[in-house]
Amino acid sequence: MADQTELQSAPTSLPEAPRGSQPAKVDDKGRVKLPVDYQRYLGEFHDNRVFVTSLPDKIVRIYPQALWKEAEAIFEDPAGDPVRADEIFDVLINNGYDSEMDKEGRILLPAKLRKVIGLEGEVVSVTTHRGVIRLELEKSVNERMAMIAARGDFLERVNEFRRDNKAFRV
């Protein structure tokens, strides 16, 4: 599920982000080498700087600098509850770190996040949502997919979604 920051911070015109999920590994120095499609995507922003952060859901979010600046602007003058916005921003900033994609397509992840999430030496699933690159431990993704399948009502939920969103094809 998308967090409020991702929902609000997506600009109207983004470079086209990769679809699907690709694996990547966090090396012993705490860097993740992004798959080539994601390197290309960040390159389309013409700025290798990123802001790396996470919410308590243990999903690392890598904001291209342009998207993070938009998110900051939203937090400066938020719609809705400003106390909630301050709380979300506080978590994002305190978990966050300015980083940069190097020439090899690697991004250094903050030590704090690596420790809390347990990323060192692990395989992560790389996806995007509303322009933000997301890293999640592959084993966490597999557990979540298994839980969804075990609920037994997933196909019913898909059918309800299709009824509500007629243009959706699956």
Secondary structure, DSSP 8 states (H G I E B T S, - for coil): ---HHHHHH--SS------S-EEEEB-TTSEEE--HHHHHHHHTTT--EEEEEE-TT--EEEEEHHHHHHHHHHHHS-SS-HHHHHHHHHHHHHT-EEEEB-TTSEEE--HHHHHHHT-TT-EEEEEEETTEEEEEEHHHHHHHHHHHHHHS-HHHHHHHHHHH-TT---
